[in-house]
Amino acid sequence: MKSRHFLLAFSAGMACFWSSVSGAAALEKTQQTLADAQQQAVAKQQQIDSLDSKIIADHQQYLDTLRQADLLDAYNSQLEKLITAQQQELNSTEQQLASLEQTELTVLPLLEQMQAGLRRFVEADLPFLQSEREERLQRLDNLLSRADVSLAEKYRQLLNAYQTEVEYGRTLEAYSGELIGAAGSREVNFIRLGRTALYYQTRDGQESGIWNAGSGQWDSLPDSQNVAVHKAIQLARQQVVPDLLTLPLPAITQEVQP
């Protein structure tokens, strides 16, 4: 009887032991399941956070793209206005160039006529400062033929030459130069009385002459006029105080206007 009771007790204990072991295993499995579920939840949350961040970044990029598109639209609109204004200015410039070409076709022949008239005037005038005046005429000839000089500059230079020639008619001037005659070439002093008369006198003051426009030659003056010519030369050079001149006038005068 005791052996039977012992077996029953042993069986009951073993049952409890295995029941306890089975419960612990179930608990451990449950905990592992919970741990796995928690890890999966963390991973899902990380995925959600990553997607949320990407959505925010994409939205910001979208807003930036919209702003850039607005800026490009504004820039294109401004650029279009600028291009239109430049095209209008280009059209205006082309019209002005066409008008300028037409003006040059009209004015340039006039300038050439003025230059030719000035040359004829100098050639018919008293033969004073011939080298200087010829050089001025040559510069004007070269200027009128240059394409890189504006029409206004050509006109200005031509007017300056006319003004210089006009000034000669209102001044008394003495200068040294070369006198070419039948006896050869010699250095003399010239005295110009406006455009009324032109005289010369040798360096020693012993010979004087006056230009005869009618014959185109120099006429000798009496020795009695040497003092008057010398005094005029001194007066023109401001070597003496102003005084009345008693110079002889040419028998034939030729008046020309520039």
Phi, psi and omega in degrees: 000320179295319180298323181292317179295325179295317180294320179296319181293319181296319180296319180294321179294317180297323179297317179296320181298310180294327177295321179293317179297318181295322179292320179296320180295322179293320180296316181296321179295320179297316179297320179296321178297318178296319179297317178297319180295322179294318178297319178296322179295319178297317180296318178297319180296320177297319177297319179297315179298319180296316178296321179296317178296319179295321178297317180296316180297317179295322179295317178296319178297323178296316178296319178297320179295321177296318179295317178298321178296319178297317179297319179296321178298316179295319179295316180297323179294316179294320179296322179295320177296319179296317179296320178297317179295319179295322179295320177296319178295321178297317178298319179295320179296318179298321178294320179294321178296318178297320178293322179295318178299319179294321179295318179297322178298331181271316189278321184302316175300326178295318178297320179295323177293320178296319179296317178296321178295321179295320179296317178298322180296315180295319181293329180271351185278177174302142185277063178252150179045047188296317181296315181297316182289324177294320177297321179296317178296321180293321177298321178293320177301315180293323181295317183293336182269357182273133180275342183270005178251133183292159179297323180296320180292321177299317180295320180296315180296323179293319178295322177299320179295318177298318181296321178298316180295323178295320181298328179302328182286353183241013186232158173251122188223137174239138179206161178264146181195185183259129177254121181254121181220193181295331181276359181112199182255139178208154180275128181223174172256131178254150174224124181249127178258086186056231171246017181280318183204156178226128183238164170222159175210137179294161185299329181276357178074013185265351182219134179225157179207168180225144181281130178258104183294332181291316181268345182069032181220169176272133174255133178288145177257153176300153180300335181294344181267356182299319181296317181296318179294318179297320178296322178295320178296316179297319180295317179296328179271006178059040178264349177224165179288151180302138182207169180287132178261142179239055181278146175286147179259154181295149181291326180235125178247150180231114183261129176230149179242139179291000000 
